[in-house]
Amino acid sequence: MSFELTPFIAEILADIQSIEDDAGIYQEVHFNARANAIDFIDFHVIDRINGLLSGGPNTALESAKKRVETAKNLLEKIDITLFKRLREQISSGAYPEGFFKDLVHKYLGDEASPAAGKAGYDNLDAFVNGLLSNQPLPEASIPRDPEMVFYQQTPARIIFELAERAASSENTFFDIGSGLGHVPILVNLLTGAKTRGIEYEPAYCDYAAASASQLNLANVAFINTTAQNGDYSEGSVFFMYTPFEGLMLQQMLEILKTESLKKPIRIFTYGPCSPQVARQGWLSCVNGPADDVYTLYEFRSLIS
């Protein structure tokens, strides 16, 4: 061991020891602390070890890496067991309507509370991703139209905010461009609303349908079709996380305008599509100028 590496190795070993000694993170209920510990292992300990090893082999560093990877694997196994049990309980109907928010709060504490304007992903997303499915993530199987936007998961906090503002058990909720299905599944779990996902990519649609089936969610369905060919006759609330742009987005808005002639509808948007939606004369935005890509906007139809 070179003299220069000695203090760095000592610091790394102290970090590993603190993880091993923290009894709280090994308790199933402390998901939030455990997620933080796993992030610390990945981005502070293992990345640092790999950086030091790039200078050449070192027995002490290689031993430390194996030790911390063992700790990480144990923490991840706790989560795998937790999510398996929770999926089984949801599937069995063990929880009444409205349970899901309390369940999330149990494992994340105050971190489960929506934070308006907070961008990006965090431990709430990690919890949702682990809970909703244990399937391997699918690869896209067909090419996208040039105006279709590359799939990006809606941040979980935005979905929680959406559920609070958009849906109830009396509404039928549509996610246009539903991807892996997180929005329809979570809105259903949070509100009991009947939800539908419209998704062009068959691999994503199959994954979403399997996730809903695994949780035994009878009021969640996914339809593999282009958004322009979807049947929205039962819809009253619609969500778009910028699934497409330009002419394709305008065509979708014209379809929703036709629906608004039959009944009042609400449209929620997130991301770069919001300004184009705000320019529609038949819609009114109820919460601002719709110019921030990190804000969830609500639009209400003016004609019915």
BABAGU-149390 format. One record per residue (C-alpha): residue in one letter; x, y, z negated. Coordinates in nm, 2 decimals. Example, Ala and Ser with C-alpha at 12.3 -4.5 7.8 and 13.67 -1.06 7.14 Angstrom:
! BABAGU-149390
SITE   res        X        Y        Z
SITE     a     1.23    -0.45    -0.78
SITE     s     1.37    -0.11    -0.71
***
This chain:
! BABAGU-149390
SITE   res        X        Y        Z
SITE     m     0.00     0.00     0.00
SITE     s     0.15     0.33     0.10
SITE     f     0.17     0.60    -0.16
SITE     e    -0.03     0.84     0.06
SITE     l    -0.34     0.61     0.06
SITE     t    -0.34     0.53    -0.31
SITE     p    -0.56     0.82    -0.43
SITE     f    -0.81     0.77    -0.15
SITE     i    -0.84     0.40    -0.23
SITE     a    -0.88     0.47    -0.60
SITE     e    -1.17     0.72    -0.51
SITE     i    -1.33     0.47    -0.28
SITE     l    -1.31     0.19    -0.55
SITE     a    -1.47     0.43    -0.80
SITE     d    -1.75     0.50    -0.57
SITE     i    -1.81     0.13    -0.51
SITE     q    -1.81     0.07    -0.89
SITE     s    -2.06     0.34    -0.95
SITE     i    -2.30     0.18    -0.70
SITE     e    -2.25    -0.17    -0.85
SITE     d    -2.31    -0.03    -1.20
SITE     d    -2.63     0.17    -1.12
SITE     a    -2.89    -0.07    -1.24
SITE     g    -3.18     0.15    -1.13
SITE     i    -3.12     0.11    -0.76
SITE     y    -3.15    -0.27    -0.79
SITE     q    -3.50    -0.23    -0.93
SITE     e    -3.76    -0.28    -0.66
SITE     v    -3.97     0.02    -0.75
SITE     h    -3.68     0.27    -0.70
SITE     f    -3.68     0.27    -0.32
SITE     n    -3.59     0.63    -0.28
SITE     a    -3.27     0.60    -0.49
SITE     r    -3.18     0.28    -0.31
SITE     a    -3.22     0.44     0.03
SITE     n    -2.99     0.72    -0.08
SITE     a    -2.74     0.47    -0.20
SITE     i    -2.75     0.28     0.13
SITE     d    -2.69     0.61     0.32
SITE     f    -2.40     0.69     0.08
SITE     i    -2.25     0.35     0.15
SITE     d    -2.29     0.39     0.53
SITE     f    -2.18     0.75     0.58
SITE     h    -1.94     0.81     0.29
SITE     v    -1.78     0.48     0.19
SITE     i    -1.78     0.26     0.50
SITE     d    -1.71     0.54     0.74
SITE     r    -1.43     0.66     0.52
SITE     i    -1.28     0.32     0.50
SITE     n    -1.30     0.27     0.87
SITE     g    -1.13     0.60     0.93
SITE     l    -0.85     0.50     0.70
SITE     l    -0.82     0.16     0.86
SITE     s    -0.78     0.32     1.20
SITE     g    -0.43     0.40     1.09
SITE     g    -0.35     0.04     1.05
SITE     p    -0.44    -0.27     0.85
SITE     n    -0.45    -0.24     0.47
SITE     t    -0.54    -0.53     0.24
SITE     a    -0.68    -0.31    -0.04
SITE     l    -0.91    -0.12     0.21
SITE     e    -1.03    -0.44     0.38
SITE     s    -1.11    -0.59     0.04
SITE     a    -1.30    -0.27    -0.06
SITE     k    -1.49    -0.28     0.26
SITE     k    -1.61    -0.64     0.20
SITE     r    -1.70    -0.55    -0.16
SITE     v    -1.92    -0.25    -0.06
SITE     e    -2.08    -0.45     0.23
SITE     t    -2.18    -0.71    -0.02
SITE     a    -2.35    -0.44    -0.23
SITE     k    -2.52    -0.30     0.07
SITE     n    -2.65    -0.64     0.18
SITE     l    -2.80    -0.70    -0.17
SITE     l    -2.98    -0.36    -0.16
SITE     e    -3.12    -0.43     0.19
SITE     k    -3.25    -0.77     0.08
SITE     i    -3.44    -0.61    -0.21
SITE     d    -3.62    -0.39     0.05
SITE     i    -3.69    -0.68     0.28
SITE     t    -3.85    -0.87     0.00
SITE     l    -4.05    -0.56    -0.11
SITE     f    -4.18    -0.49     0.24
SITE     k    -4.28    -0.85     0.30
SITE     r    -4.48    -0.86    -0.02
SITE     l    -4.65    -0.52     0.06
SITE     r    -4.74    -0.63     0.41
SITE     e    -4.90    -0.95     0.28
SITE     q    -5.10    -0.75     0.02
SITE     i    -5.22    -0.50     0.29
SITE     s    -5.31    -0.79     0.52
SITE     s    -5.51    -0.96     0.24
SITE     g    -5.72    -0.65     0.18
SITE     a    -5.58    -0.63    -0.18
SITE     y    -5.59    -0.25    -0.17
SITE     p    -5.91    -0.03    -0.13
SITE     e    -5.93     0.25     0.12
SITE     g    -5.71     0.54     0.02
SITE     f    -5.45     0.32    -0.16
SITE     f    -5.17     0.39     0.08
SITE     k    -5.08     0.74    -0.04
SITE     d    -5.05     0.61    -0.40
SITE     l    -4.85     0.32    -0.29
SITE     v    -4.60     0.54    -0.11
SITE     h    -4.58     0.77    -0.41
SITE     k    -4.50     0.48    -0.63
SITE     y    -4.19     0.39    -0.44
SITE     l    -4.07     0.74    -0.34
SITE     g    -4.20     0.97    -0.61
SITE     d    -4.21     1.34    -0.51
SITE     e    -4.03     1.25    -0.19
SITE     a    -4.36     1.12    -0.06
SITE     s    -4.52     1.47    -0.07
SITE     p    -4.57     1.63     0.27
SITE     a    -4.34     1.93     0.33
SITE     a    -4.48     2.18     0.59
SITE     g    -4.22     2.29     0.84
SITE     k    -3.96     2.03     0.73
SITE     a    -3.79     1.89     1.04
SITE     g    -3.63     1.55     1.10
SITE     y    -3.64     1.21     0.94
SITE     d    -3.58     1.11     0.58
SITE     n    -3.65     0.83     0.33
SITE     l    -4.02     0.84     0.39
SITE     d    -3.95     0.74     0.75
SITE     a    -3.72     0.46     0.62
SITE     f    -4.00     0.33     0.40
SITE     v    -4.26     0.35     0.68
SITE     n    -4.02     0.18     0.94
SITE     g    -3.95    -0.11     0.70
SITE     l    -4.31    -0.16     0.59
SITE     l    -4.51    -0.14     0.91
SITE     s    -4.33    -0.42     1.09
SITE     n    -4.04    -0.67     1.07
SITE     q    -4.02    -0.72     1.45
SITE     p    -3.71    -0.63     1.64
SITE     l    -3.75    -0.30     1.82
SITE     p    -3.85    -0.35     2.19
SITE     e    -3.67    -0.21     2.50
SITE     a    -3.87    -0.02     2.76
SITE     s    -3.96    -0.25     3.05
SITE     i    -4.09    -0.02     3.32
SITE     p    -3.96     0.32     3.45
SITE     r    -4.12     0.64     3.33
SITE     d    -4.27     0.90     3.56
SITE     p    -4.04     1.21     3.58
SITE     e    -4.28     1.42     3.37
SITE     m    -4.31     1.15     3.10
SITE     v    -4.10     1.24     2.79
SITE     f    -3.86     0.98     2.64
SITE     y    -4.02     0.82     2.34
SITE     q    -3.93     0.97     2.01
SITE     q    -4.09     0.86     1.68
SITE     t    -4.32     1.11     1.51
SITE     p    -4.17     1.20     1.17
SITE     a    -4.36     1.03     0.89
SITE     r    -4.42     1.36     0.71
SITE     i    -4.59     1.50     1.02
SITE     i    -4.82     1.19     1.03
SITE     f    -4.91     1.24     0.66
SITE     e    -4.99     1.60     0.72
SITE     l    -5.19     1.50     1.03
SITE     a    -5.39     1.25     0.83
SITE     e    -5.47     1.51     0.57
SITE     r    -5.60     1.76     0.82
SITE     a    -5.73     1.56     1.11
SITE     a    -5.90     1.24     1.02
SITE     s    -6.17     1.09     0.81
SITE     s    -6.36     0.76     0.82
SITE     e    -6.63     0.93     1.04
SITE     n    -6.38     1.03     1.32
SITE     t    -6.24     0.82     1.60
SITE     f    -5.87     0.93     1.63
SITE     f    -5.67     0.89     1.95
SITE     d    -5.29     0.91     1.97
SITE     i    -5.20     0.99     2.34
SITE     g    -4.86     0.83     2.40
SITE     s    -4.86     0.62     2.09
SITE     g    -4.52     0.45     2.14
SITE     l    -4.46     0.19     1.86
SITE     g    -4.79     0.27     1.70
SITE     h    -4.69     0.44     1.37
SITE     v    -4.94     0.73     1.41
SITE     p    -5.26     0.52     1.46
SITE     i    -5.15     0.27     1.19
SITE     l    -5.06     0.53     0.93
SITE     v    -5.37     0.74     1.00
SITE     n    -5.59     0.44     0.95
SITE     l    -5.41     0.33     0.63
SITE     l    -5.43     0.69     0.49
SITE     t    -5.79     0.77     0.58
SITE     g    -5.98     0.46     0.69
SITE     a    -6.05     0.63     1.03
SITE     k    -6.09     0.42     1.34
SITE     t    -5.78     0.48     1.54
SITE     r    -5.67     0.42     1.90
SITE     g    -5.33     0.44     2.07
SITE     i    -5.29     0.50     2.44
SITE     e    -4.95     0.38     2.56
SITE     y    -4.80     0.34     2.91
SITE     e    -4.51     0.12     2.82
SITE     p    -4.63    -0.24     2.78
SITE     a    -4.34    -0.35     2.55
SITE     y    -4.42    -0.06     2.31
SITE     c    -4.79    -0.13     2.32
SITE     d    -4.74    -0.50     2.25
SITE     y    -4.52    -0.42     1.95
SITE     a    -4.77    -0.17     1.81
SITE     a    -5.06    -0.42     1.85
SITE     a    -4.85    -0.70     1.68
SITE     s    -4.78    -0.46     1.39
SITE     a    -5.15    -0.38     1.34
SITE     s    -5.24    -0.75     1.37
SITE     q    -4.97    -0.84     1.11
SITE     l    -5.14    -0.59     0.87
SITE     n    -5.49    -0.72     0.96
SITE     l    -5.61    -0.37     1.05
SITE     a    -5.94    -0.43     1.23
SITE     n    -6.00    -0.06     1.31
SITE     v    -5.67     0.00     1.49
SITE     a    -5.63    -0.08     1.86
SITE     f    -5.38    -0.01     2.13
SITE     i    -5.46     0.03     2.50
SITE     n    -5.19    -0.03     2.76
SITE     t    -5.27     0.23     3.03
SITE     t    -5.17     0.56     3.16
SITE     a    -5.31     0.85     2.95
SITE     q    -5.50     0.98     3.25
SITE     n    -5.69     0.65     3.28
SITE     g    -5.78     0.62     2.92
SITE     d    -6.14     0.61     2.80
SITE     y    -6.18     0.89     2.54
SITE     s    -6.56     0.88     2.52
SITE     e    -6.56     0.78     2.15
SITE     g    -6.28     1.02     2.05
SITE     s    -6.33     1.33     1.84
SITE     v    -5.97     1.39     1.72
SITE     f    -5.66     1.37     1.95
SITE     f    -5.29     1.39     1.88
SITE     m    -5.00     1.45     2.12
SITE     y    -4.63     1.45     2.03
SITE     t    -4.53     1.58     2.37
SITE     p    -4.58     1.26     2.56
SITE     f    -4.54     1.44     2.89
SITE     e    -4.50     1.78     3.04
SITE     g    -4.59     2.00     3.33
SITE     l    -4.87     1.89     3.57
SITE     m    -4.92     1.56     3.39
SITE     l    -4.98     1.74     3.06
SITE     q    -5.22     1.98     3.23
SITE     q    -5.41     1.69     3.38
SITE     m    -5.45     1.54     3.04
SITE     l    -5.58     1.87     2.90
SITE     e    -5.84     1.88     3.18
SITE     i    -5.96     1.53     3.08
SITE     l    -5.99     1.65     2.72
SITE     k    -6.17     1.96     2.83
SITE     t    -6.43     1.74     3.00
SITE     e    -6.47     1.55     2.67
SITE     s    -6.52     1.89     2.49
SITE     l    -6.82     1.96     2.71
SITE     k    -7.00     1.66     2.55
SITE     k    -6.90     1.72     2.18
SITE     p    -6.67     1.94     1.97
SITE     i    -6.31     1.80     1.96
SITE     r    -5.99     1.88     1.79
SITE     i    -5.64     1.84     1.93
SITE     f    -5.33     1.83     1.72
SITE     t    -4.99     1.88     1.88
SITE     y    -4.62     1.85     1.78
SITE     g    -4.31     1.94     1.97
SITE     p    -4.26     2.14     2.30
SITE     c    -4.61     2.07     2.44
SITE     s    -4.77     2.31     2.19
SITE     p    -4.72     2.64     2.39
SITE     q    -4.88     2.49     2.70
SITE     v    -5.18     2.37     2.50
SITE     a    -5.21     2.71     2.34
SITE     r    -5.25     2.87     2.69
SITE     q    -5.58     2.68     2.75
SITE     g    -5.87     2.92     2.74
SITE     w    -6.11     2.66     2.61
SITE     l    -5.90     2.59     2.29
SITE     s    -5.83     2.80     1.98
SITE     c    -5.53     2.73     1.76
SITE     v    -5.63     2.76     1.40
SITE     n    -5.28     2.78     1.24
SITE     g    -5.05     3.02     1.43
SITE     p    -4.92     3.11     1.77
SITE     a    -4.81     2.75     1.85
SITE     d    -4.45     2.85     1.93
SITE     d    -4.26     2.63     1.68
SITE     v    -4.16     2.28     1.79
SITE     y    -4.14     2.17     1.43
SITE     t    -4.49     2.27     1.33
SITE     l    -4.81     2.06     1.36
SITE     y    -5.07     2.27     1.53
SITE     e    -5.44     2.22     1.53
SITE     f    -5.66     2.33     1.83
SITE     r    -6.04     2.34     1.83
SITE     s    -6.26     2.34     2.14
SITE     l    -6.46     2.65     2.21
SITE     i    -6.72     2.50     2.44
SITE     s    -6.95     2.21     2.37
***
